[in-house]
Amino acid sequence: MARQTFRTELKSVEDLNGLRKAAVLLMALQQDTAAQILKHLDRERVEEISREIAAIDAVAPEVREAVIREFYNLLMARQYIDAGGMAWARALLQKTLPPDEARRVISVIEHQVHEQPFSFLQKTEKENLVMFLQEEHPQTIALVLSHLPPSMATDILAGLPTERQIEVVQRVAKMDQTSPDVIKEVERGLEKRLAGLVAEQFERVGGVKAVAEILNMAGRATEKAILEGLEQSDPQLVEEIRRLMFVFEDIIRVNDKGIQSVLKEVENEELALALKTCSDELKNKIFSNMSERAAQLIREEMEYMGPVRVSDVEAAQQKIVDIVRRLEDAGEVIIAGRGGESELVV
């Protein structure tokens, strides 16, 4: 059974758990920045945050500001830890923040440090980390990769020699539980050896449209993975997102070769109907990718067509949009701003 989607207005910071704070923070950022952040999260977490964003209708300005302020304080605390350790960070926070806020931030940071083994590795350049880890025992590498964000673990695994990749993957697959003492011992040893490499009024927001806009900028691969995951629990929400992600006018962002591929699958009558209500800019874009004679035939078809039902126009446009998305999946279409440039295989 599909999960019912509820809309929420956030009027108090007390309404927010950690997941909802992450959603509010992403909505407060520029969409391209939010998309870049999502790329570094694991798939399950992205799905959870996407659901939260889709369920939020409005956020009170004071709530949004409180979330941003909390994020800033936590970020500064992490920088203090990186620079001088937990004790130094605690002393600075007690001097710079109100007592209650300082205690809360210190508590959160201590919890994060305790709960995230090998977090110090996330400050290291990928190339340096690959070079360092490939000399370690496969079991050590497997333990480290199991505690890193999936995107980072993937990059490191890809940089290892093939034989070492197989050994590491086998050990990760067989890994069940590891003693915290063992993890701490391995972590201390790596940190010591790696020391030289470590680089130092309501506003309408959120909702399904916000998710669609973020995913539009996240790249086709990320979008596909997230929507496939969401579809298992909430197919209705996925359909809403897809309808908003790419509309007929967005064809203006399709590359010329892609438009030519699309036109090969569209009947003249259907194309003429779809172009009835679109902008002159899009019409010119499409006509420029046709022969002069073919473009003239479409213009005449539109002229002689007379009045048409809006529903018929929208149906014709949706058919063409479906063709664009199918060809994008096949790598035959590039849509500007959706990461396709790096995914196309020629």
C-alpha positions as CSV (number, residue, x, y, z in Angstrom):
1,M,0.0,0.0,0.0
2,A,1.3,3.4,-0.9
3,R,2.3,5.6,2.0
4,Q,0.0,8.7,2.3
5,T,2.0,11.9,2.0
6,F,1.2,14.6,4.6
7,R,2.0,18.3,4.3
8,T,3.5,20.1,7.3
9,E,4.1,23.7,8.4
10,L,7.0,24.1,10.7
11,K,6.4,26.8,13.2
12,S,8.7,25.8,16.0
13,V,12.2,24.5,16.2
14,E,10.9,21.9,18.7
15,D,9.0,20.3,15.8
16,L,12.3,19.3,14.2
17,N,14.3,16.1,14.6
18,G,17.7,15.6,13.0
19,L,16.2,14.5,9.7
20,R,13.8,17.4,9.5
21,K,16.6,19.8,10.3
22,A,18.6,18.5,7.4
23,A,15.5,19.0,5.1
24,V,15.1,22.6,6.3
25,L,18.8,23.3,5.8
26,L,18.8,22.0,2.2
27,M,15.7,24.0,1.4
28,A,17.4,27.1,2.7
29,L,20.4,26.6,0.3
30,Q,20.7,27.3,-3.4
31,Q,19.2,24.3,-5.3
32,D,22.5,23.5,-7.1
33,T,24.3,23.5,-3.7
34,A,21.7,21.2,-2.2
35,A,22.0,18.9,-5.1
36,Q,25.8,18.7,-4.6
37,I,25.3,17.8,-1.0
38,L,22.8,15.1,-1.8
39,K,25.4,13.4,-4.1
40,H,27.6,12.8,-1.0
41,L,24.9,11.0,1.0
42,D,24.0,7.4,0.9
43,R,20.9,6.4,-1.0
44,E,18.7,5.6,2.0
45,R,19.5,8.9,3.7
46,V,18.7,10.8,0.5
47,E,15.3,9.1,0.2
48,E,14.5,10.0,3.8
49,I,15.4,13.6,3.4
50,S,13.5,13.8,0.0
51,R,10.4,12.5,1.8
52,E,10.8,15.2,4.5
53,I,11.2,18.0,1.9
54,A,8.2,16.8,0.0
55,A,6.1,16.8,3.2
56,I,7.0,20.3,4.2
57,D,4.8,23.2,3.0
58,A,6.2,26.1,5.0
59,V,8.9,27.0,7.5
60,A,8.7,29.9,9.8
61,P,11.7,32.3,9.2
62,E,12.8,32.0,12.8
63,V,12.8,28.2,12.5
64,R,14.9,28.4,9.4
65,E,17.3,30.8,11.0
66,A,17.6,28.6,14.1
67,V,18.5,25.6,11.9
68,I,21.1,27.6,9.9
69,R,22.6,28.9,13.2
70,E,22.8,25.5,14.6
71,F,24.5,24.1,11.5
72,Y,27.0,27.0,11.6
73,N,27.8,26.4,15.3
74,L,28.3,22.7,14.7
75,L,30.5,23.4,11.7
76,M,32.7,25.8,13.7
77,A,32.9,23.2,16.5
78,R,34.2,20.6,14.0
79,Q,36.8,23.1,12.8
80,Y,37.9,23.8,16.4
81,I,38.3,20.0,16.9
82,D,40.3,19.7,13.7
83,A,42.6,22.5,14.8
84,G,43.2,21.7,18.4
85,G,41.2,18.7,19.6
86,M,38.0,18.3,21.6
87,A,39.3,20.0,24.8
88,W,40.3,23.1,22.9
89,A,37.0,23.1,20.9
90,R,35.0,22.9,24.2
91,A,36.9,25.8,25.7
92,L,36.3,28.0,22.6
93,L,32.6,27.1,22.4
94,Q,32.1,28.0,26.1
95,K,33.6,31.4,25.4
96,T,31.8,32.2,22.2
97,L,28.3,30.8,22.7
98,P,25.6,31.2,25.4
99,P,26.1,28.5,28.1
100,D,23.0,26.4,27.1
101,E,23.9,26.5,23.4
102,A,27.5,25.7,24.1
103,R,26.6,22.6,26.1
104,R,24.2,21.4,23.4
105,V,26.7,21.8,20.6
106,I,29.4,20.1,22.6
107,S,27.1,17.2,23.4
108,V,26.2,16.8,19.7
109,I,29.8,17.0,18.6
110,E,31.0,14.5,21.2
111,H,28.3,12.1,20.0
112,Q,29.3,12.5,16.4
113,V,32.9,12.0,17.1
114,H,32.1,8.9,19.1
115,E,29.7,7.5,16.6
116,Q,31.8,8.0,13.4
117,P,35.0,5.9,13.4
118,F,37.6,7.0,10.9
119,S,35.9,10.4,10.5
120,F,39.4,12.0,10.3
121,L,39.9,10.2,6.9
122,Q,37.2,12.4,5.4
123,K,39.7,15.4,5.5
124,T,42.2,13.6,3.3
125,E,42.5,14.0,-0.4
126,K,41.2,11.0,-2.2
127,E,44.4,10.4,-4.2
128,N,46.5,10.5,-1.0
129,L,44.1,8.2,0.8
130,V,44.1,5.6,-2.0
131,M,47.9,5.6,-2.1
132,F,48.1,5.2,1.7
133,L,45.4,2.5,2.0
134,Q,46.6,0.3,-0.8
135,E,49.6,-0.6,1.3
136,E,47.3,-1.7,4.2
137,H,46.1,-5.2,4.8
138,P,42.8,-6.0,2.9
139,Q,41.0,-6.6,6.2
140,T,42.0,-3.1,7.4
141,I,40.9,-1.5,4.1
142,A,37.6,-3.4,4.4
143,L,37.0,-2.1,7.9
144,V,37.8,1.5,6.9
145,L,35.5,1.4,3.8
146,S,32.7,0.0,5.9
147,H,32.7,3.1,8.1
148,L,33.1,5.8,5.3
149,P,30.3,7.4,3.3
150,P,29.4,5.1,0.4
151,S,30.4,7.7,-2.3
152,M,33.9,8.1,-0.7
153,A,34.3,4.3,-0.2
154,T,33.4,3.8,-3.9
155,D,36.0,6.3,-5.0
156,I,38.7,4.6,-2.9
157,L,37.8,1.1,-4.0
158,A,37.9,2.2,-7.6
159,G,41.5,3.5,-7.1
160,L,42.8,0.2,-5.8
161,P,44.4,-2.5,-8.0
162,T,41.9,-5.1,-9.3
163,E,43.3,-7.9,-7.2
164,R,43.1,-5.8,-4.1
165,Q,39.6,-4.7,-5.0
166,I,38.4,-8.3,-5.0
167,E,40.1,-9.1,-1.7
168,V,38.6,-6.1,0.0
169,V,35.0,-6.7,-1.4
170,Q,35.1,-10.3,-0.2
171,R,36.1,-9.1,3.3
172,V,33.4,-6.4,3.4
173,A,30.8,-9.0,2.4
174,K,31.8,-11.4,5.1
175,M,32.2,-8.7,7.8
176,D,29.6,-8.9,10.5
177,Q,30.5,-7.3,13.8
178,T,33.8,-5.8,14.9
179,S,34.7,-5.1,18.5
180,P,34.8,-1.3,19.3
181,D,38.2,-1.8,20.9
182,V,39.5,-3.3,17.7
183,I,38.1,-0.4,15.6
184,K,39.6,2.2,18.0
185,E,43.0,0.4,17.8
186,V,43.0,0.4,14.0
187,E,41.7,4.0,14.0
188,R,44.5,5.2,16.2
189,G,47.2,3.4,14.2
190,L,45.9,4.8,10.9
191,E,45.6,8.3,12.3
192,K,49.1,8.2,13.5
193,R,50.5,7.0,10.2
194,L,48.3,9.3,8.2
195,A,49.1,12.4,10.2
196,G,51.3,13.8,7.4
197,L,48.6,13.4,4.8
198,V,45.6,14.9,6.6
199,A,44.7,18.2,5.0
200,E,44.0,20.5,7.2
201,Q,6.1,36.0,8.0
202,F,5.8,32.3,6.4
203,E,7.5,31.6,3.2
204,R,6.3,28.9,0.9
205,V,9.1,26.4,0.6
206,G,9.6,22.7,0.3
207,G,7.0,20.4,-1.1
208,V,7.2,18.1,-4.2
209,K,8.4,21.0,-6.4
210,A,11.4,21.5,-4.2
211,V,12.4,17.8,-4.5
212,A,11.9,17.9,-8.3
213,E,14.1,21.0,-8.7
214,I,16.9,19.5,-6.5
215,L,16.8,16.2,-8.4
216,N,16.8,18.0,-11.7
217,M,20.3,19.4,-10.8
218,A,21.6,16.2,-9.1
219,G,22.3,14.3,-12.4
220,R,20.4,11.6,-14.1
221,A,22.1,8.7,-12.2
222,T,21.4,10.2,-8.8
223,E,17.8,11.0,-9.8
224,K,17.2,7.5,-11.1
225,A,18.5,5.8,-8.0
226,I,16.5,8.0,-5.6
227,L,13.2,7.7,-7.5
228,E,13.6,3.9,-7.8
229,G,14.1,3.7,-4.0
230,L,11.1,6.0,-3.3
231,E,8.9,4.1,-5.7
232,Q,8.9,1.0,-3.4
233,S,7.1,2.9,-0.6
234,D,5.4,5.8,-2.3
235,P,4.8,5.5,-6.0
236,Q,2.2,8.3,-6.0
237,L,4.9,10.7,-4.7
238,V,7.3,9.5,-7.3
239,E,4.8,10.2,-10.0
240,E,4.2,13.7,-8.7
241,I,8.0,14.4,-8.7
242,R,8.5,13.1,-12.2
243,R,5.7,15.2,-13.6
244,L,7.4,18.3,-12.2
245,M,10.9,17.4,-13.0
246,F,10.8,17.8,-16.8
247,V,8.0,19.5,-18.7
248,F,7.6,20.2,-22.4
249,E,9.2,23.6,-22.3
250,D,12.3,22.1,-20.8
251,I,13.0,20.6,-24.3
252,I,14.7,23.9,-24.9
253,R,17.6,22.5,-22.8
254,V,18.0,19.3,-25.0
255,N,21.0,19.3,-27.2
256,D,20.5,19.5,-31.0
257,K,21.4,16.0,-31.7
258,G,19.0,14.8,-29.0
259,I,16.2,16.8,-30.5
260,Q,16.8,15.3,-33.9
261,S,16.6,11.8,-32.3
262,V,13.3,12.7,-30.6
263,L,11.8,14.1,-33.9
264,K,12.4,10.8,-35.6
265,E,9.9,9.2,-33.2
266,V,7.2,11.9,-33.4
267,E,4.5,12.1,-36.0
268,N,4.0,15.4,-37.7
269,E,0.4,15.8,-36.5
270,E,1.4,15.1,-32.9
271,L,4.3,17.5,-33.1
272,A,2.1,20.2,-34.5
273,L,-0.5,19.7,-31.8
274,A,2.2,19.8,-29.0
275,L,3.7,23.0,-30.4
276,K,0.3,24.8,-30.3
277,T,0.9,26.4,-26.9
278,C,4.6,26.4,-26.5
279,S,6.9,29.5,-26.6
280,D,8.4,30.9,-29.9
281,E,11.8,30.1,-28.5
282,L,11.1,26.4,-28.3
283,K,9.4,26.4,-31.7
284,N,12.5,28.0,-33.2
285,K,14.7,25.5,-31.4
286,I,12.7,22.5,-32.8
287,F,12.4,24.0,-36.3
288,S,16.1,24.7,-36.5
289,N,16.7,20.9,-36.1
290,M,14.4,20.1,-39.1
291,S,14.8,20.6,-42.8
292,E,13.2,23.8,-44.1
293,R,10.5,21.9,-45.9
294,A,9.6,19.8,-42.8
295,A,9.4,22.9,-40.7
296,Q,7.1,24.5,-43.2
297,L,4.9,21.5,-43.2
298,I,4.6,21.6,-39.4
299,R,3.8,25.4,-39.5
300,E,1.0,24.7,-42.1
301,E,-0.4,21.9,-40.0
302,M,-0.6,24.2,-37.0
303,E,-2.2,26.9,-39.1
304,Y,-4.9,24.6,-40.6
305,M,-5.5,22.7,-37.3
306,G,-7.8,25.4,-35.9
307,P,-9.0,25.4,-32.3
308,V,-8.0,22.3,-30.2
309,R,-8.6,21.1,-26.7
310,V,-6.0,22.0,-24.1
311,S,-6.1,18.4,-22.8
312,D,-5.2,17.1,-26.3
313,V,-2.2,19.5,-26.5
314,E,-1.0,18.4,-23.0
315,A,-1.4,14.8,-23.9
316,A,0.7,15.2,-27.1
317,Q,3.3,17.2,-25.1
318,Q,3.5,14.4,-22.4
319,K,4.1,11.8,-25.1
320,I,7.1,13.7,-26.4
321,V,8.4,14.3,-22.9
322,D,8.2,10.6,-22.3
323,I,10.3,10.0,-25.5
324,V,12.9,12.6,-24.3
325,R,13.2,10.8,-20.9
326,R,13.5,7.4,-22.5
327,L,16.2,8.6,-24.9
328,E,18.0,10.3,-22.0
329,D,18.1,7.0,-20.2
330,A,19.6,5.4,-23.4
331,G,22.3,8.1,-23.6
332,E,21.0,9.6,-26.8
333,V,19.9,12.9,-25.3
334,I,21.7,15.4,-23.2
335,I,19.7,17.8,-21.1
336,A,21.7,20.9,-20.0
337,G,22.2,21.1,-16.2
338,R,21.4,17.5,-15.5
339,G,24.9,15.9,-15.6
340,G,24.3,14.2,-18.9
341,E,27.4,15.7,-20.4
342,S,29.6,13.4,-18.3
343,E,27.4,10.4,-18.7
344,L,27.0,10.3,-22.5
345,V,28.8,7.4,-24.2
346,V,29.7,8.1,-27.8
